[in-house]
Amino acid sequence: MPLRSKKKILMSWSSGKDSAWALNLLRHDRDIDVVALLTTFNNEAGRVAMHGVRHRIVELQAHAAELPLIAVDLPYPCSNAEYEAAMSRALDNAVDRYDVEAVAFGDLHLEDVRGYREKQLSMTGLEPLFPLWGQPTDALAREMIEGGLRAIITCVDPKQMPAMFAGADFDAALLDSLPAGVDPCGENGEFHTVVTAGPVFEVPLDVVVGDTVERDGFVFADILPTVG
């Protein structure tokens, strides 16, 4: 009997913990082959939007994950039409280069976000996958940490949690200290992270926390590579 070919997956990569843990789960599925990471960048700042993570850090993540990176540069400001056109080109490129059949996302609970992704992919023939969907976020956050994932909070919404959490390690102590009402995975936009180590990386990233700044109503901690 011929071997069944694996489904080739493109991982939507935010640089944060949810996409990293989704990648970890996908890699344990023997019927799936994750072939590349896809990340959008603000081309003016050279950073991942909202997460505020430098392009170089994402390159290091892709190298540590042993996957090619498809970088999508977006103008700032970026209209919805410009975003969708850039994503369409990137997905066409992924299909041509890697025979991609599906795109995986790290979304957890937000129905409107999932609905938008499904609508956009319905026009491409690519299947949307949501490996983490519906999981209780407190248990999921602790599962990530116990599973060896290491991350740093890069962005905080000070309207939802104290700015002092920017630059903090995403660990059990942090989960225990989160204010009441803050989602342990930051699913409501309370915070965003950058992954520095875990089961999806062959080697951990060597980084330091730099300056903390307030911009556009959010507080960002700059994460810097120690070399390069």
C-alpha positions in Angstrom: 0.0 0.0 0.0 1.5 3.4 -1.0 2.2 5.8 1.9 -0.3 8.6 2.3 1.3 12.0 1.6 1.3 14.5 4.5 -0.7 17.6 4.2 1.5 20.6 3.7 0.8 23.4 6.1 1.8 27.1 6.3 1.9 28.4 9.9 0.7 31.9 10.5 3.5 33.1 12.8 2.9 36.1 15.0 6.2 35.5 16.9 4.2 34.8 20.1 3.3 31.9 22.3 0.0 30.9 20.7 1.4 30.4 17.2 4.4 28.6 18.7 2.3 26.2 20.7 0.0 25.6 17.7 3.2 24.7 15.7 4.2 22.3 18.4 0.9 20.5 18.3 1.0 20.3 14.5 4.4 18.8 14.5 3.1 15.9 16.6 0.5 15.1 13.9 2.0 12.4 11.7 -0.3 13.4 8.8 0.9 17.0 8.7 4.1 18.6 7.4 4.6 22.3 8.4 6.6 23.7 5.5 7.0 27.4 6.3 6.2 30.3 8.6 4.3 33.4 7.4 4.7 36.7 9.3 3.4 40.2 8.5 5.6 43.2 9.2 5.1 46.9 9.4 7.6 47.9 6.8 8.1 51.3 8.2 9.2 50.0 11.7 10.5 46.6 10.6 8.5 44.9 13.3 5.6 42.6 13.8 2.4 44.7 14.2 1.1 44.8 17.8 3.8 42.4 19.1 6.4 45.0 18.3 9.0 42.3 17.6 11.9 43.1 15.4 12.3 41.4 12.0 15.7 40.0 13.0 14.2 38.2 16.0 11.6 36.5 13.8 14.4 35.5 11.4 16.2 33.9 14.4 12.9 32.1 15.4 12.5 30.7 11.9 16.1 29.5 12.0 15.7 27.9 15.4 12.5 26.2 14.1 14.3 25.1 11.0 11.6 26.5 8.7 11.7 29.1 5.9 10.1 32.4 6.7 7.7 34.1 4.3 7.8 37.8 5.3 4.9 40.0 4.2 5.8 43.7 4.3 2.8 45.9 4.9 2.7 49.7 4.5 1.9 51.9 7.5 -0.9 52.9 7.7 -2.3 49.8 5.9 -5.8 49.7 4.5 -7.8 46.4 4.6 -7.5 46.2 0.8 -3.8 46.6 0.9 -3.5 43.9 3.6 -5.7 41.5 1.7 -3.8 42.0 -1.5 -0.4 41.4 0.2 -1.7 38.3 1.9 -3.1 37.0 -1.4 0.3 37.4 -3.1 2.0 35.7 -0.1 -0.4 32.7 -0.2 0.0 32.3 -3.9 3.8 32.3 -3.4 3.5 29.6 -0.6 1.4 27.4 -2.9 3.8 27.8 -5.8 7.0 27.2 -3.7 5.9 24.7 -1.1 2.6 23.1 -2.4 0.8 24.4 0.6 -2.7 23.0 1.2 -3.7 24.7 4.4 -2.9 27.5 6.7 -2.8 27.1 10.5 -3.5 29.9 13.1 -2.9 30.2 16.8 -6.4 31.7 17.5 -8.1 30.6 20.7 -11.6 32.0 21.1 -12.4 35.1 19.1 -15.2 34.2 16.7 -14.9 37.3 14.6 -11.2 36.8 13.9 -11.7 33.1 13.0 -14.6 34.0 10.7 -12.5 36.6 8.9 -9.7 34.1 8.3 -12.1 31.5 7.1 -13.8 33.9 4.7 -10.5 35.1 3.2 -9.2 31.5 2.8 -12.4 30.4 1.2 -11.4 32.3 -1.9 -8.0 30.5 -2.1 -8.9 26.9 -1.8 -6.7 26.6 1.2 -8.0 25.0 4.4 -7.9 26.9 7.6 -6.7 25.1 10.7 -7.1 26.2 14.4 -5.2 23.7 16.5 -5.7 25.5 19.8 -9.4 26.5 19.3 -11.7 26.4 22.3 -9.1 25.4 24.9 -9.5 26.9 28.4 -6.8 29.6 28.4 -5.6 29.2 32.0 -4.9 25.4 31.5 -3.4 26.2 28.1 -1.1 28.8 29.4 0.2 26.5 32.1 0.5 23.6 29.6 2.7 25.8 27.4 5.0 26.7 30.3 5.2 23.2 31.7 5.9 22.0 28.2 9.1 24.1 28.1 7.9 27.2 26.2 9.6 30.4 27.2 8.3 33.8 26.2 8.6 37.5 27.1 5.7 40.0 27.2 6.5 42.5 24.4 3.3 44.6 24.4 0.8 45.6 27.1 -2.5 47.4 26.8 -2.3 49.6 29.9 -6.1 50.1 29.8 -6.4 46.4 30.7 -3.3 45.6 32.8 -0.4 47.5 34.4 2.3 48.7 32.1 5.0 47.2 34.4 4.3 43.7 32.9 6.0 44.8 29.6 9.3 42.9 29.4 8.2 40.3 32.0 8.8 36.6 31.5 5.7 34.6 30.6 5.9 32.0 33.4 3.9 30.5 36.2 4.8 33.4 38.6 3.4 35.9 36.0 0.2 33.9 35.6 -0.3 33.9 39.4 0.2 37.7 39.5 -2.1 38.7 36.7 -4.9 41.1 37.7 -8.4 39.7 37.9 -10.1 39.7 34.6 -6.9 39.5 32.5 -7.0 36.4 30.3 -4.0 34.1 31.0 -3.2 34.0 27.3 -4.0 37.6 26.6 -6.7 36.6 24.3 -8.6 39.9 24.6 -5.5 41.9 23.6 -4.3 42.5 27.2 -0.8 41.5 26.1 1.4 40.0 23.4 4.5 37.9 23.6 7.7 36.8 21.8 8.8 33.1 22.1 12.5 32.6 23.0 12.6 28.9 23.6 10.5 25.8 23.6 9.9 22.4 21.9 9.6 24.0 18.4 13.1 25.4 18.5 16.3 23.4 18.1 18.1 26.1 20.2 16.9 28.9 22.4 17.2 32.5 21.3 19.8 34.6 23.0 18.1 37.9 23.6 17.9 40.7 26.1 15.1 43.1 27.1 15.8 46.6 25.9 14.0 49.9 26.4 10.3 50.1 27.2 8.3 52.8 25.3 4.7 53.9 25.1 3.3 54.3 21.6 -0.2 54.6 20.1 -1.7 53.8 23.5 0.3 50.6 24.1 3.5 49.9 26.1 6.2 48.0 24.2 9.3 46.3 25.5 12.0 46.0 22.9 13.6 42.6 22.6 17.1 42.6 21.2 19.4 39.8 19.9 22.6 39.7 21.9 24.5 39.0 18.6 23.8 40.0 15.1 
